Amino acid sequence: MKKSYYEVKTEVKAKFLSWNNIKNRKLKVALVLLFITIMALKVFTTVLTFDWIASLFN
């Protein structure tokens, strides 16, 4: 358990350091918008899938 926690903690620190190394503000904004867009698309497609499955059983 401690090994897994240590691995996750190390990975998060590495990602945070790589985020801080990005100096271009426009690139950071683009990455954040891309992340939000991907999450919204995942939620949207999941909702549509559940609606489609529910309509099959009606």
C-alpha positions as CSV (number, residue, x, y, z in Angstrom):
1,M,0.0,0.0,0.0
2,K,2.8,2.4,0.9
3,K,4.6,1.6,-2.4
4,S,1.4,2.5,-4.4
5,Y,1.0,5.7,-2.4
6,Y,4.6,6.6,-3.0
7,E,4.3,5.9,-6.8
8,V,1.2,8.1,-7.1
9,K,2.8,10.9,-5.1
10,T,5.9,10.8,-7.2
11,E,3.8,10.8,-10.4
12,V,1.8,13.8,-9.2
13,K,4.9,15.7,-8.3
14,A,6.4,15.0,-11.7
15,K,3.3,16.2,-13.5
16,F,3.2,19.3,-11.3
17,L,6.8,20.1,-12.1
18,S,6.2,19.7,-15.8
19,W,3.2,22.0,-15.6
20,N,5.4,24.6,-13.9
21,N,8.0,24.3,-16.6
22,I,5.5,25.5,-19.2
23,K,6.2,29.2,-19.5
24,N,3.7,30.1,-22.3
25,R,0.4,31.2,-20.8
26,K,-1.5,30.6,-24.0
27,L,-0.4,27.0,-24.0
28,K,-1.5,26.5,-20.4
29,V,-4.9,28.0,-21.2
30,A,-5.2,25.7,-24.3
31,L,-4.3,22.6,-22.2
32,V,-6.9,23.5,-19.6
33,L,-9.6,24.1,-22.2
34,L,-8.6,20.8,-23.9
35,F,-8.9,18.9,-20.6
36,I,-12.3,20.5,-19.9
37,T,-13.5,19.7,-23.4
38,I,-12.5,16.1,-23.2
39,M,-14.2,15.7,-19.8
40,A,-17.4,17.3,-21.1
41,L,-17.3,15.1,-24.1
42,K,-17.0,12.0,-21.9
43,V,-19.9,13.1,-19.8
44,F,-22.0,13.9,-22.8
45,T,-21.4,10.6,-24.5
46,T,-22.0,8.7,-21.3
47,V,-25.4,10.3,-20.8
48,L,-26.3,9.6,-24.4
49,T,-25.3,6.0,-24.0
50,F,-27.4,5.5,-20.9
51,D,-30.4,7.2,-22.6
52,W,-30.0,4.9,-25.6
53,I,-29.7,1.8,-23.4
54,A,-32.8,2.9,-21.3
55,S,-34.8,3.4,-24.5
56,L,-34.0,-0.2,-25.6
57,F,-35.7,-1.6,-22.6
58,N,-38.8,0.5,-22.9
